[in-house]
Amino acid sequence: MEQKEVALSVSKAILNGEWQKLDVILDDGFTYTGDGMHFNKQQYIEFMKGMKAAFSNMNMEFTHVISEGDIVSIRFITTSKHTGNFMGAAATNKNLEIGGNFMRKIQGDKVMQEWQTTDLLGTMSQMGVGTLLGYAIFGVWLKKK
């Protein structure tokens, strides 16, 4: 499988709720750094399960996929409906459009690392002011753990 396919397979497994497949794709030493958070492999999978449970009708468009060396960079646009609790924010039942970028380090058929930036301010603005406050509180709580 080529590097771009390996990198995209992470997002596709998450979209399809294929958690066993995701576990196989991610290296045991996988790390995630993004949006002020740092996760190991298990923490990442649990976070993604929570995200998938909180947003229904989730779809991702990959507008740019660029590979250089062992890094694949992906520009994405996610559309979904916020139907469950996520990061301290109750469901708003609002349709969202979320943009961002992933960079994933690939070795063979495994993803070793991911760095991500998401337009969190734009996302929280779509969800409402109360959501922004909930996210801020969750972020402080997460850093204390």
N, C-alpha and C positions, 0 to 999 in steps of 0.2 A: 504494500500500500504506500503511495507517495505521501510526503510530509503534509501537504495541504489536506489530503483526505483524512489523515490521522488527526490533525488539528480540528477539523470540522466534525469528526466523529464524536468528540466530547459534547459539543452543543447538540448534536442530533440525538445522542443517547439521553441527554437531559430532557429535551423536548418530548421524547417518546417514553420517558419514565423507565428507561432500561438501565436500572441501577447496577445489575451484575455486569453488564457490558461496560458501563462507565468504570467500574472497579477494575476491570481487566485493562482498559485503555490507559488508566493513570498508573504511573510507576508507584511502587510502594513508598518511595521517598519524595513523592510529589509535594510541591508547595504552591500555595496561591497567595498572591499579594495584590490587593486591589481595594480601592475606595476606603482606605484606612483600616482594612482588615487583613489578617494573616491567618491562613488555615493550613493544616496538614491534609493529607488525603481524606481521612474519615470525616474531619470537620467540614471539608469542602462538599463531600457527598451529602452530608446531613443538611448543610445550608441550602444546597440545590434542591433537595427534597422539600424543604420548607418553602422555598421560592415556588417550586412547581405546584405545591398544594395551595398557595395563596393567589396564584394567577391562573385563570382559566382561559381557554382558547388561545394559548400562547403559540406564537409563530415567530420565526426569526428569518430575516432576509440578510444575507451576507453580501454586502455591496462591493467590498474590496477584499481580496485574499492575496497577500504578497508573501513569498517565501524567499528567505536569504539565509544561507548557511543552515543552522539547525533551528532557526526561529521562523515561525509563521505568524504574520500579523493579519488580523481579521477585523474589519469594520462591520458592525452589525446594527440592525434596527429591529427591535422586538416590539410586537404588538400583542396586547393581552387585555384581560379584564381583571381588575383587582377584586377578587371575591372571597379572600380569606385573610387572616391575620398575618402580617409580615413585618418583622423587625420592630415590633411594638406598635404597629399601626393597624387598627381595625379595618376590615373590608370597607371600601368606598363604593364598590360596584361601578367604578368608572373605567372606561376604555382608555388605555394608555399607549403611548408610543415612546419607546425608550431607546436611545442611541448610545453607542459606546464602542470601545476597541478592546480586543484581546491580543495579547502576544503570548504564544505558546512555544516552549522549547521542546523539540522532538528529538528522541534518540531511538532509531529503529521504528518499532510500531508502538512506542510508549510516549506519553506526554509527561515530561519531567517537572516543568514549572509553568505557571500561568501568571501573567500580570494583566490587570484589567483596569480600565477607567470607564466609568458610566456617567452619563449626564444625570447625576442624582438630583441636582437642584431642579432641573426640568421635570424629572419624574415626580418629585415631591410636590412641585407646583401643580402638576396635573391632578395629584391625589388630594391636595388641600393643605391648608396651614396646620391643622391638627396633626396631619401625617408628618409634616416636617418636624414638629415638636417631638412626636413619638420617636422618630428616627434619631434625633439628637440625643434623647434620653437613652435609647438603646445603644447608641455608639459609645456613650460614656460608660454605661454598664458593662459593655463588652470589653472595653479597655481595662476595666478593673479586675476582670476575671483572669 
